[in-house]
Every structure is written in structure tokens, then in C-alpha cells.
Amino acid sequence: MRISELRLLDIVNVKDGRRLGPIKDLDLDMERGAIRAILVAGAARSWGIFGGGRGDDILIPWDRVKKIGVDVILVDAQDLPDLDPESPDHR
């Protein structure tokens, strides 16, 4: 599979089935030729005059990737911060 094909897949948290979004970037170990982590864009914020933009990006270590399917990448994001855009942390 090519990186360009990975970027088309959605990331889904197996903890709660939540769609985290597509891959924004990859963290690569150039010496070993391996992927260290995937970067997913943070949830959109809906406050402020101009919409508030996006939250912090989410870095998911590669060892948390559980399965790469045809349409999605399943990850274990069990201890990541609350990803709910309605939570007080995202306002």
C-alpha cells in the first residue's frame, strides 16, 4: 500500500467507533524506513466569529494501529484526550 492510498482512508477509534478523520500526515523514521505515528486533524470548533478553526492535531503512535482495511484504519485511541467537539475542553 502506498502513502497516497493511506491518506484516503478514514481513521476509526475501536474504543467507541468514532470517526477521527483522514490522515493529515505521517511521522517517519528515516533511518529504519518505518512509520512512527499518524497525524489526524483535530476536531472542528464551532465558536467565535470566524468559526474557531480546528483543535489540536491528534498524534497516534503506529503501534496503536490495529487493522488497515479497504475503507478505514482501526486504531486503539483509548487514552487519547476526549475527542468530543462538544466537550468543554474543545470550547
Buried (B, 14 or more C-beta within 10 A) or exposed (E): EEEEEBEEBBBBBBEEEBEBBBBBBBEBEEEEEEBEBBBBBBBEBEEEEEEBEBBEEBBBBBEBBEEEEEEEBBBBBEEBEEBEBEEEEBE
